[in-house]
């Protein structure tokens, strides 16, 4: 049985917008993907963590640095393939990061994946765009107006990383809008759509 690592943040973990709760199995995209992959003898390894970044340390929450987390996860699981979707939390105002810097961080994460996984078995996902006014108190004031602009410009830089590393890429923002209730997380429908997108990409790249 092949193992597919799904490495990401709260949209991989399955956070329900405006709560601290998780979408159940059968709703979050990783579980829907697992159901689709059963006939391909592929097991999904869910490795989503709320607040996770590419390379930045959260001053208030430990172990959110994706680059630092990856080596242990890779060594303990030895996955055959990976889907990596990070970058949304990197857009927070406290990190003061532009799309180029975030993409460089993502590239370092991909370098870690490449120590265990061939490039043909890796898919980068450029995340959904942050919604307008996400920075307001009733949504998530860890972001600001500039965060939205940064999120909208990640794909162009991520595409360069994908080309440099020889891996596949998908833009989630081409298919999914964030929840209107919090402007940053997937709705149940978004999870369903995203599972289909990734499944089709796995077929296209012959990972599945």
C-alpha positions as CSV (number, residue, x, y, z in Angstrom):
1,X,0.0,0.0,0.0
2,X,1.3,3.4,-1.0
3,X,1.2,6.3,1.6
4,X,0.2,9.8,0.5
5,X,1.3,12.6,2.9
6,X,-1.1,15.6,3.0
7,X,0.9,18.3,4.8
8,X,-0.7,21.6,5.5
9,X,-2.4,24.0,7.9
10,X,-6.0,24.4,9.2
11,X,-7.5,23.8,5.8
12,X,-5.9,20.4,5.7
13,X,-6.7,19.7,9.3
14,X,-10.3,20.6,8.6
15,X,-11.1,23.6,10.8
16,X,-14.8,24.6,10.8
17,X,-15.0,28.3,10.2
18,X,-15.6,30.5,13.3
19,X,-15.0,27.6,15.6
20,X,-12.1,25.6,17.1
21,X,-13.7,22.4,16.0
22,X,-12.9,20.0,13.2
23,X,-15.0,18.8,10.3
24,X,-15.8,15.2,10.7
25,X,-14.6,12.3,8.7
26,X,-16.6,12.2,5.5
27,X,-16.6,16.1,5.3
28,X,-12.9,17.2,5.3
29,X,-11.1,16.8,2.0
30,X,-8.5,14.4,3.3
31,X,-11.1,11.9,4.3
32,X,-13.0,12.3,1.0
33,X,-9.8,11.8,-0.8
34,X,-9.1,8.6,1.2
35,X,-12.4,7.2,0.2
36,X,-11.6,7.8,-3.5
37,X,-8.1,6.3,-3.1
38,X,-9.1,3.0,-1.5
39,X,-9.5,1.3,-4.9
40,X,-6.0,2.5,-5.7
41,X,-4.5,1.0,-2.5
42,X,-3.3,4.4,-1.3
43,X,-3.5,5.5,2.4
44,X,-3.8,9.2,3.2
45,X,-1.6,10.5,6.0
46,X,-3.4,13.5,7.5
47,X,-0.8,16.0,8.7
48,X,-2.7,19.3,9.0
49,X,-2.0,21.7,11.8
50,X,-3.8,25.0,12.5
51,X,-1.4,28.0,12.2
52,X,1.3,26.1,10.4
53,X,3.6,28.2,8.2
54,X,6.4,27.3,5.7
55,X,9.3,28.6,7.8
56,X,8.0,31.0,10.4
57,X,7.8,30.5,14.1
58,X,4.6,31.6,15.8
59,X,5.4,33.6,18.9
60,X,2.3,32.3,20.8
61,X,2.0,28.7,19.5
62,X,4.9,26.2,19.4
63,X,5.7,23.8,16.6
64,X,4.0,25.8,13.7
65,X,7.1,25.9,11.6
66,X,6.5,23.5,8.7
67,X,10.1,23.2,7.7
68,X,11.1,22.1,11.2
69,X,8.2,19.6,11.5
70,X,8.8,17.9,8.2
71,X,12.0,15.8,8.9
72,X,10.4,13.9,11.8
73,X,7.1,13.4,10.0
74,X,8.9,12.1,6.9
75,X,11.2,9.8,8.8
76,X,8.4,8.3,10.9
77,X,6.0,7.7,7.9
78,X,8.3,7.3,4.8
79,X,5.5,8.4,2.4
80,X,5.6,7.5,-1.3
81,X,3.9,10.8,-2.4
82,X,2.9,14.2,-0.9
83,X,0.5,17.0,-1.3
84,X,1.7,20.2,0.4
85,X,-0.5,23.2,0.9
86,X,0.9,26.0,3.0
87,X,1.2,29.8,2.8
88,X,-2.0,31.2,4.2
89,X,-0.6,31.7,7.7
90,X,2.6,33.1,6.2
91,X,0.4,36.1,5.0
92,X,-0.2,37.2,8.6
93,X,1.0,40.8,9.3
94,X,3.4,39.7,12.1
95,X,5.6,37.8,9.5
96,X,5.8,40.8,7.1
97,X,6.5,38.4,4.3
98,X,6.0,39.0,0.6
99,X,5.0,36.2,-2.0
100,X,8.6,35.7,-3.0
101,X,9.8,35.1,0.6
102,X,6.8,32.7,1.3
103,X,7.6,30.8,-1.9
104,X,11.2,30.5,-0.9
105,X,10.1,29.0,2.4
106,X,7.8,26.6,0.5
107,X,10.7,25.6,-1.7
108,X,12.7,24.6,1.4
109,X,9.9,22.4,2.5
110,X,9.8,20.8,-0.9
111,X,13.5,20.2,-0.6
112,X,12.8,18.2,2.6
113,X,10.1,16.2,0.8
114,X,12.5,15.4,-2.0
115,X,14.9,13.7,0.4
116,X,12.2,10.9,0.7
117,X,9.9,11.3,-2.4
118,X,10.7,11.6,-6.1
119,X,9.6,14.9,-7.7
120,X,7.0,13.2,-9.9
121,X,5.1,12.2,-6.7
122,X,4.9,15.7,-5.2
123,X,2.1,18.2,-5.7
124,X,2.3,21.8,-4.5
125,X,-1.0,23.5,-3.8
126,X,-1.2,27.3,-3.9
127,X,-3.8,28.1,-1.2
128,X,-7.1,29.9,-1.6
129,X,-7.1,33.7,-1.4
130,X,-8.0,35.4,1.8
131,X,-11.4,37.1,1.6
132,X,-11.8,40.8,1.7
133,X,-12.0,42.3,5.2
134,X,-10.5,39.2,6.7
135,X,-8.5,41.5,8.9
136,X,-11.6,42.9,10.8
137,X,-12.1,42.1,14.4
138,X,-15.1,39.7,13.7
139,X,-12.9,37.6,11.4
140,X,-9.1,37.4,11.9
141,X,-7.2,40.5,12.9
142,X,-3.9,38.6,12.6
143,X,-4.2,39.6,9.0
144,X,-4.3,43.0,7.4
145,X,-5.2,44.5,4.1
146,X,-1.8,43.7,2.6
147,X,-2.3,40.0,3.6
148,X,-5.1,39.7,1.1
149,X,-2.9,41.1,-1.7
150,X,0.0,38.7,-0.7
151,X,-2.4,35.7,-0.8
152,X,-3.6,36.7,-4.3
153,X,0.0,36.7,-5.6
154,X,1.3,33.4,-4.2
155,X,0.5,31.3,-7.2
156,X,2.9,33.1,-9.5
157,X,5.8,32.5,-7.1
158,X,4.8,29.0,-6.3
159,X,4.7,28.1,-10.0
160,X,8.3,29.1,-10.2
161,X,9.2,26.8,-7.3
162,X,7.3,23.9,-8.9
163,X,9.1,24.4,-12.2
164,X,12.5,24.6,-10.4
165,X,11.9,21.5,-8.4
166,X,10.2,19.5,-11.1
167,X,7.0,18.9,-9.2
168,X,3.3,19.4,-10.0
169,X,1.2,22.4,-8.9
170,X,-2.5,23.2,-8.4
171,X,-4.1,26.5,-7.6
172,X,-6.9,26.0,-5.0
173,X,-8.0,29.6,-5.6
174,X,-9.0,28.7,-9.2
175,X,-11.8,26.5,-7.8
176,X,-12.6,27.5,-4.2
177,X,-13.7,30.7,-2.3
178,X,-13.2,31.0,1.5
179,X,-16.2,30.8,3.8
180,X,-18.1,34.0,4.1
181,X,-18.3,33.5,7.9
182,X,-14.5,33.9,8.5
183,X,-13.0,34.7,5.1
184,X,-10.2,32.2,5.3
185,X,-11.3,28.6,5.6
186,X,-13.0,26.0,3.4
187,X,-16.7,25.3,3.6
188,X,-18.0,21.7,3.4
189,X,-18.6,22.3,-0.3
190,X,-15.1,23.6,-0.7
191,X,-13.7,20.4,0.9
192,X,-15.7,18.3,-1.5
193,X,-14.5,20.3,-4.5
194,X,-10.9,20.2,-3.3
195,X,-10.9,16.4,-2.8
196,X,-12.0,16.1,-6.4
197,X,-9.3,18.4,-7.6
198,X,-6.6,16.6,-5.8
199,X,-7.9,13.2,-6.9
200,X,-7.9,14.2,-10.5
201,X,-4.4,15.6,-10.2
202,X,-3.2,12.4,-8.7
203,X,-4.6,10.5,-11.7
204,X,-3.1,13.0,-14.1
205,X,0.4,12.7,-12.5
206,X,-0.1,8.9,-12.3
207,X,0.5,8.9,-8.6
208,X,-2.8,7.1,-8.4
